[in-house]
């Protein structure tokens, strides 16, 4: 039936009219229409999303309408290896915003952060932000997905999903999202990004953090308190990049930092460690 209609009526620019004819005229379900358009007529995911969304077929679902559309598409079209095609269909076909797509993929379909990052980044949705595109996508992900306790998941999504370098991730987390040094160190270290460096991995982590302008003091505190590095390991990491500091000085620094924190000094960041920087 769909082939006959398609052959006799030019539906190329009227996707919603085609779906409407099959839904209201033939009584086909939205699932069958999606299947016919995908497997039978080999229409693009964007055409199918446009056809289904444009008729208000999902209005009964209220605020969950977008999620229901995505579920139908996901059930009928194999998007596992084509994250960007799925997002493109929802963006160009149904007119959903990137924020809504992220929400649907996360809360509605329970896709992984890596899949979502891949889906959003692969279509150039953030190209209008120029050099700030990476930061803008990270903001969208951060707003839709609770990463506060899962630093490494956030970094993994940007690294594996969007193909960001560890340097770019550190930059986005530090300068754009204003995450703590401890969060950034945890995010980068927890994924084994530096495993290829063997025993020099910790040193490479320090190099990346310093490259973003994070101070030696903040790095030391992050490695100790967040990653549980020993004073010896921290000294070795700095030594890898040519900064000589003794284990004793590391221990003295950490003791001083702990004392400063315990005294409830109001200043934070760099000022938190005033007076003990000369240990470096």
C-alpha positions as CSV (number, residue, x, y, z in Angstrom):
1,X,0.0,0.0,0.0
2,X,2.7,2.4,1.0
3,X,4.7,1.7,-2.2
4,X,1.6,2.4,-4.4
5,X,0.9,5.6,-2.5
6,X,4.6,6.6,-2.8
7,X,4.6,5.9,-6.5
8,X,1.5,7.9,-7.3
9,X,1.8,10.8,-4.8
10,X,4.9,12.9,-4.4
11,X,5.5,12.8,-0.6
12,X,9.2,13.7,-0.6
13,X,8.5,17.1,0.9
14,X,5.4,16.1,2.9
15,X,6.5,13.4,5.2
16,X,3.8,14.1,7.7
17,X,1.1,13.9,5.0
18,X,2.3,10.4,4.1
19,X,2.2,9.2,7.7
20,X,-1.2,10.9,8.2
21,X,-2.6,9.0,5.2
22,X,-1.5,5.7,6.6
23,X,-2.6,6.5,10.1
24,X,-6.0,8.0,9.5
25,X,-6.7,6.4,6.1
26,X,-5.4,2.9,6.6
27,X,-5.5,2.7,10.4
28,X,-1.8,1.7,10.6
29,X,-0.1,2.2,14.0
30,X,2.8,4.5,14.4
31,X,5.0,1.5,14.9
32,X,3.9,-0.1,11.6
33,X,4.3,3.2,9.8
34,X,7.9,3.5,11.2
35,X,8.6,-0.1,10.1
36,X,7.1,0.4,6.6
37,X,9.1,3.7,6.1
38,X,12.3,2.1,7.4
39,X,12.3,-1.5,6.1
40,X,9.8,-1.2,3.3
41,X,10.6,2.1,1.7
42,X,14.1,2.7,3.1
43,X,13.3,6.3,4.1
44,X,15.9,8.2,6.1
45,X,15.5,8.4,9.9
46,X,15.1,12.1,9.6
47,X,12.2,11.7,7.2
48,X,10.6,9.1,9.5
49,X,11.0,11.3,12.6
50,X,9.4,14.2,10.6
51,X,6.6,12.1,9.4
52,X,5.7,10.8,12.9
53,X,6.2,14.0,14.9
54,X,4.5,16.4,12.5
55,X,1.0,14.8,13.0
56,X,0.8,15.0,16.8
57,X,0.6,11.2,17.0
58,X,2.2,11.4,20.5
59,X,0.2,14.2,22.0
60,X,-1.6,11.8,24.4
61,X,1.8,11.3,26.1
62,X,2.0,15.0,27.1
63,X,5.5,15.9,28.3
64,X,6.7,12.4,27.5
65,X,5.8,12.7,23.8
66,X,9.4,13.2,22.6
67,X,10.5,10.2,24.6
68,X,7.7,8.0,23.0
69,X,8.7,9.1,19.5
70,X,12.3,8.2,20.3
71,X,11.3,4.8,21.7
72,X,9.4,4.1,18.5
73,X,12.3,5.1,16.3
74,X,14.7,3.1,18.5
75,X,12.6,0.0,18.3
76,X,12.2,0.1,14.5
77,X,15.6,1.5,13.5
78,X,19.0,0.0,14.6
79,X,20.8,3.1,15.9
80,X,23.4,1.3,18.1
81,X,26.3,2.1,15.8
82,X,24.8,5.3,14.5
83,X,24.3,7.6,17.5
84,X,24.7,10.8,15.4
85,X,22.0,9.6,13.0
86,X,19.5,9.2,15.8
87,X,20.2,12.7,17.2
88,X,20.1,14.1,13.6
89,X,16.7,12.5,13.1
90,X,15.3,14.1,16.2
91,X,16.9,17.5,15.6
92,X,16.2,17.9,11.9
93,X,13.2,15.7,11.6
94,X,11.3,16.4,14.8
95,X,12.8,19.8,15.6
96,X,13.9,18.8,19.1
97,X,16.6,20.9,20.8
98,X,19.9,19.4,21.8
99,X,18.9,19.8,25.4
100,X,15.7,17.8,24.8
101,X,17.6,15.1,22.8
102,X,20.1,14.7,25.7
103,X,17.2,14.4,28.2
104,X,15.4,11.9,26.0
105,X,18.5,9.8,25.5
106,X,19.4,9.9,29.2
107,X,16.1,9.7,31.1
108,X,13.9,8.3,28.5
109,X,16.0,5.6,26.8
110,X,18.8,5.2,29.4
111,X,21.6,5.5,26.9
112,X,25.2,5.8,28.1
113,X,26.8,9.2,28.5
114,X,29.3,8.1,25.8
115,X,26.5,7.4,23.3
116,X,24.9,10.7,24.1
117,X,28.1,12.6,23.6
118,X,28.7,10.9,20.3
119,X,25.2,11.6,19.2
120,X,25.3,15.3,19.9
121,X,28.9,16.0,18.8
122,X,28.8,14.1,15.6
123,X,26.3,16.4,13.9
124,X,28.0,19.7,14.4
125,X,25.1,21.0,16.5
126,X,27.6,23.3,18.4
127,X,29.5,24.6,15.4
128,X,27.9,28.1,15.8
129,X,29.8,28.4,19.1
130,X,33.1,28.2,17.3
131,X,36.0,27.4,19.6
132,X,33.5,27.3,22.5
133,X,31.6,24.4,21.0
134,X,33.2,21.7,23.1
135,X,32.4,23.7,26.3
136,X,28.8,24.2,25.2
137,X,28.3,20.5,24.6
138,X,29.9,19.7,28.0
139,X,27.4,22.1,29.6
140,X,24.5,20.4,28.0
141,X,25.7,17.0,29.2
142,X,26.4,18.3,32.7
143,X,22.9,19.8,32.9
144,X,21.1,16.7,31.8
145,X,23.3,14.0,33.5
146,X,24.3,14.0,37.1
147,X,28.0,13.6,36.9
148,X,28.9,15.0,40.3
149,X,29.8,11.6,41.7
150,X,31.0,10.2,38.4
151,X,33.9,12.3,37.2
152,X,35.4,9.5,35.2
153,X,32.1,8.8,33.4
154,X,32.0,12.5,32.3
155,X,35.6,12.4,30.9
156,X,35.0,9.0,29.3
157,X,31.9,10.3,27.5
158,X,33.9,13.3,26.0
159,X,36.9,11.1,25.2
160,X,35.3,8.1,23.7
161,X,32.0,9.6,22.5
162,X,33.1,13.0,21.2
163,X,36.8,12.2,20.6
164,X,38.1,15.0,22.8
165,X,41.8,14.9,23.8
166,X,42.7,14.8,27.5
167,X,44.0,18.3,27.2
168,X,40.7,19.6,25.8
169,X,38.8,17.8,28.5
170,X,41.0,19.3,31.2
171,X,40.5,22.8,29.6
172,X,36.7,22.4,29.4
173,X,36.5,21.1,33.0
174,X,38.8,23.8,34.4
175,X,38.2,27.0,32.5
176,X,34.7,26.5,31.2
177,X,32.8,24.5,33.8
178,X,35.0,25.6,36.8
179,X,35.3,22.1,38.3
180,X,37.7,21.6,41.1
181,X,41.2,20.3,40.5
182,X,40.3,17.2,42.4
183,X,37.4,16.5,40.2
184,X,39.5,17.0,37.1
185,X,42.3,14.8,38.3
186,X,39.8,12.0,39.2
187,X,38.1,12.4,35.8
188,X,41.3,12.0,33.8
189,X,43.0,9.4,36.0
190,X,40.0,7.1,36.4
191,X,39.7,6.1,32.8
192,X,43.3,4.9,32.3
193,X,43.9,7.6,29.7
194,X,47.6,7.6,30.7
195,X,48.1,3.8,30.9
196,X,50.1,3.8,27.7
197,X,52.8,5.8,29.6
198,X,53.3,3.0,32.1
199,X,55.1,4.2,35.2
200,X,55.2,7.7,33.8
201,X,51.4,7.9,33.7
202,X,51.1,10.0,36.8
203,X,53.7,12.4,35.5
204,X,51.7,12.8,32.3
205,X,48.6,13.6,34.3
206,X,50.6,16.3,36.2
207,X,51.8,17.7,32.8
208,X,48.3,18.0,31.5
209,X,47.0,19.6,34.7
210,X,49.9,22.1,34.8
211,X,49.2,22.8,31.1
212,X,45.8,24.2,32.1
213,X,47.4,26.5,34.7
214,X,46.6,24.4,37.7
215,X,49.1,25.1,40.4
216,X,51.5,22.6,41.9
217,X,49.8,23.0,45.2
218,X,46.4,22.2,43.9
219,X,47.7,19.3,41.9
220,X,49.4,17.9,45.0
221,X,46.3,18.2,47.1
222,X,44.2,16.5,44.3
223,X,46.6,13.6,43.9
224,X,46.7,13.0,47.6
225,X,43.1,13.5,48.7
226,X,41.2,12.4,45.6
227,X,43.5,9.8,44.1
228,X,45.2,8.6,47.3
229,X,48.7,8.9,45.8
230,X,51.5,8.5,48.3
231,X,54.0,11.3,48.9
232,X,56.6,9.2,47.0
233,X,54.3,8.8,44.0
234,X,53.5,12.5,43.9
235,X,57.2,13.4,44.1
236,X,57.9,11.0,41.3
237,X,55.2,12.4,39.2
238,X,56.6,15.9,39.5
239,X,60.1,14.6,38.9
240,X,58.9,13.1,35.5
241,X,58.3,16.7,34.2
242,X,61.5,18.1,35.7
243,X,60.2,19.5,39.0
244,X,62.4,18.3,41.8
245,X,60.6,18.0,45.2
246,X,61.4,15.7,48.1
247,X,59.0,13.3,49.7
248,X,59.6,15.2,53.0
249,X,58.5,18.5,51.4
250,X,55.4,16.8,50.0
251,X,54.5,15.5,53.4
252,X,55.2,18.9,54.9
253,X,53.0,20.5,52.3
254,X,50.1,18.1,52.9
255,X,50.3,18.6,56.6
256,X,50.3,22.3,56.2
257,X,47.3,22.2,53.8
258,X,45.4,20.0,56.2
259,X,46.1,22.4,59.1
260,X,45.0,25.4,56.9
261,X,41.8,23.7,56.0
262,X,41.1,22.7,59.6
263,X,41.5,26.3,60.7
264,X,38.5,27.3,58.5
265,X,40.3,29.9,56.5
266,X,37.7,31.7,54.4
267,X,39.8,31.9,51.2
268,X,40.0,29.1,48.7
269,X,42.0,28.0,45.7
270,X,45.4,29.5,45.5
271,X,45.1,31.4,48.7
272,X,44.4,28.2,50.6
273,X,48.0,27.3,50.3
274,X,49.6,30.7,50.9
275,X,52.8,30.4,52.9
276,X,53.8,26.9,51.9
277,X,54.3,27.3,48.1
278,X,58.1,27.7,48.6
279,X,58.2,24.0,49.2
280,X,58.1,23.8,45.4
